[in-house]
């Protein structure tokens, strides 16, 4: 039992009606989870313990398929699901219609998120990553798909504000795109880096940062994109863009050099891409590449910051 289950049951109980609760058999649950779950009777006791004095309003029965008696029950009126399983409820109603039965009213509740901005799941509770209420039990591990110090510094600047105890580190990850990407190829590179970094490191989040050239109204801008991958969902964001001189773009289009190489030759600064970058040179030192990584990561994590768990944590602080 975790906070997600509790929210679902509370919503059903709030109807004031008698409710039916399908509890997966051990065989069915193990086939869904891909790992051994607690025995049926143990899970049933936990369920009854949560229901407490309202247990008399609920009927608990074993199910060994996705629909159980909801498929053929004639007296049923509604089904309570999370937004994640809403599609399964719609599939159920389609089957009921074909059987000549009235479709159920679908009552959907939002997913419940843990303090690491990822949904609460039995698997993660069992692994000791979070508590049943969603509290973090281990530091969040963030793998950045690059060992470039400017990218790492940018990610750390924001990530430490969201997850103060986070472990943030760089790993070599292949972008899978051109040496100097243009337009949407840049997004592909960021996503590839994020996914490979998470897989390589076994981290909670993989972060990919990729800079590319984008054209608007005949002019060309360097923009850095960021992808954050948690094993299920990808969120994206990008930095500010600065205009790149036309002659530099001409060289980059030949595909033999990337921006850092071209500006190393122009400025005579070795490793400029791992220092203040082209933007540091073009801005006369006013800003540097690290801030582009910071901006891109911040914009990519914004959708996650709007999860209920983060808002609750901010209020509590």
N, C-alpha and C positions, 0 to 999 in steps of 0.2 A: 504494500500500500504506500503510495506517495501522494504528494499534493495534487497531481493531475487527476488521479483517481478520485480523491476527495472532492475536488471541484465538480467533477462529473456527477457524483452521487448527490451532492448537496443541491445541484440544479434539479435533478430528478425528484428529490424529496420535497423541494419547494413547491411542487405542483399540488401537494396536498392529496394526491391520488396514490393508489396502491401501485407499487413498482415491481417489475421483474428484472432480476440481475443475472445475466449469463456469465458464468465463471468457467473459463477454459479447463478442459480436462488436462491432465499432465501430458498426455501424448500430443494433443493439439497445441498446447502452450509451448512445448519444447520444439515443435516443428516451426512455430512462428518466430520464436526468439533465437533459434539456432544454438541454444545452450540450455543446460538443465535449470528448471525453475523449482521453486519451493513446492512441496507436495500439495495436492488439491485441498485436503482437509486443513492444512496449515494456513493456506490462503483464505479458505472459508472462515476460519476462526478470526483472522485479522479483519475480514470484512464485517463479520458480526460484531466484533469489538468496536469498530468505527460506527456502525449503525446504532449501537447502544439501545436506548429505549424506543427507537423507531424501527427496530428490527421486525416488529410485528406487521409493519406496512410493506415489507419486502419479501419476495419469494426468490430464493437463490437456487439455481439449477445448473447442472453441467452442460456445456456445449462443446461439440466436436467439429463444428464447421463455422464459417464466418457469420451466418445468419441465425441459426438456432430457430426457436419457435416464432421469431419475428417474421419469418417468411410466410407462415401459414396461419398465425393467430388472428382469429376473426374479431375478437373483442379488444384488441390493442388499438390505441389512439395515437401515440407519439413515440418517438425514439430520441434519446439524448446522446449526442456524439460530440467529439471535438472537431475543430475546423480541419484537422488532419484526416479524419475518417468520414467527413461529410460526403465525400464521393461514394463511399461504400453504402451509406444510407440511401443515396439517390439510386444506386444500383438495386438495392433491396426493393425500393418502391416500384422500380420498373418490373421486377419479377412478380411483385404482388399484383400489379395491374394485369399482367399476362395470365395470372391465376384467377382473375375476376374479383380480387380483393381491393378494398379501399386503401389508398396509400397512407402511410403514417405521416403525421406532422413531424418535421425534422427540427429539433431544437439543438442548435450548435453553440458550444462555448469556446472561447479562445484557449489556445495552448497555454500551459503554465510554464514559465521559464525559471531556470536556476540563476544563481548570482553570476555565472559565467556567460549569461545571455544565450544559453542553449537550452532547448526544451528539457524538462525533467523526464527521465525515463528509468524504468526498472533496471535496465542494463547498467546505467551509469551509477545508480544507487548501489547496486550489487558490487560494482567494481571499486566502490569506496571513493569515487570522485566527488560525489555530492551527498548530502543527507536527503532523507525522504521529503523534507520541506524545501530542498533546493539550495541549502547553504553549501558553500565550497569547503571541501575537506582537504584538498590538495591545491597548490598553486597552479594557475592556468599556464600551460606551456604553449608558446607562440613561436613557430618556426618561420623565419623569413627566408624566402627562396633566393638568397644572395648573401655573399660575404662582404659586399661593398659597405664600408663603414658609414657612408652618408645615408644609405637606405636604412641601415640598422638604427642609426641615431634618430632619424625621422620617426620611425615606428615606435621606438622606445619613448620618445617625448610625449606621445599621445597615449600609448598602451598603458604606461605606468599611472596615468590619471584615471583610467578605467579599471585596471587590475593592478593595484599597488604592489602586490607580491608576485606578479607574473614573472616567469622565466622566459626571456626573449633572447633568441640566438639565431645566427645565420647558418644556412646550409646551401651547398651548391645545388642549384636546380636549373635544368635546361628550359629555356623559354619556348623552344620548338618553332621559333619564327626567325625571320631574317636578322642579320647582324644589326641593321638599322631598320626597324619596322616603320611602316607608314599606315596611317588611318586605323581601321578596325583590326588590323593585324596586331596592333599594340595591345588591345584588350585580350586577344588570344594568348599573347605572351604572358601577360599578368596572370591569367587564369591557370595556364600550364605550370607556371612557377609555384603558385599557391598550392595546387593539388599535389605536385611532386614533393614540395617541401614538407607538407603535412604527412604524406605517406612515408617519406624517408625517415623522418624524425619521430613518427608516432605521436605527434603533437595534438593538442586540442584544436588549434587553429593553424592553417597554413596561410602565409601572406605572400602575394606576388606583386612586385613593382616593375613596371616596364614603361620606358619613355619612348615616344614616337612622334612622328611629324604629321600634323593635321593641316589641311589647306582650307582657308576661308577667304572668299573674295579675292582670289589670286595671290594671297599672302600665305606664308607658311609658319606654323607655330609648333614649338616643342611643348608637349603635354605629357605628364607622367600619370599613368593609370595604376590603380591598386585593386587587387582582388583579395577577398578574405574568404577562405573555405573552411567549413567546420565538419566536413565529412558528409554533409547533406545539402547545405545551402551555400550559395556564393553571393556575396554582396560586393558592389563595385563603387568606386569613387575616383575622381581625378583632381589633379592639382591645377593651379593657375597655368596659363600658357604664355610663353614669350616668343616674340617674332625672331625667326632665324634668317640671317642674311641669304639672299637668293643664290649667291655663288657657293655658299656652303651646301645648300639644298641640292644644287646641281651635282656636286661631288657625291653626296649621300645617295642620290638616285642611281648611281652606277653600281651600288651594292657591294663595293669593296672595302668601305670604311664605315665606322659608326661616328656619331657626333663627338665622342671623347677623342678619337684618333685625329679627327680633323682639327679640333681645337688644341690638341697637344702640339700639332705642327704650327698652328697660327700663333699660339701664345708662348711656346717653348716651355710650358709647364708640364712636367712629366706626371702622369697619373691624375690629370685634371678631373677625370670622371669620378675619382674616389676622393676628391677634395671639394673645392667649392663649385666645380662644374662649369659648363659654358655660361650658365646664367650668372655665376660669380664674376666672370671676366666681363661679360657684356653689360652688367649692371654697375661696373666699376667698384665691386666689392660691397654694394649696398645689401645684397642678399646672396644666398647660396643654395646649392642643390638640396641640401638637407631639408630645407623648408618646403620644397616641392614634395618630398616623400612624406613629410609631416602632414601636409594638406591632403594629399591623396589618401593616406591611411585614415585620417579623420573622416573624410567624406565617405569612405567605404564602410566605416563602422557605425555611421549615423543610423542606418536602418535597425541595427542591433540595439543601439542605445534607446530606441523607442519601445523596446519590449517591456511588458509589465514589471518584470523583475528589476530592471534597472531603475525604472521610475520609482518603485517602492523603496529601493535602496537609497536613492537620492533623498527622498522624503525623510527616511529614517535618520539619515546623517544630519 
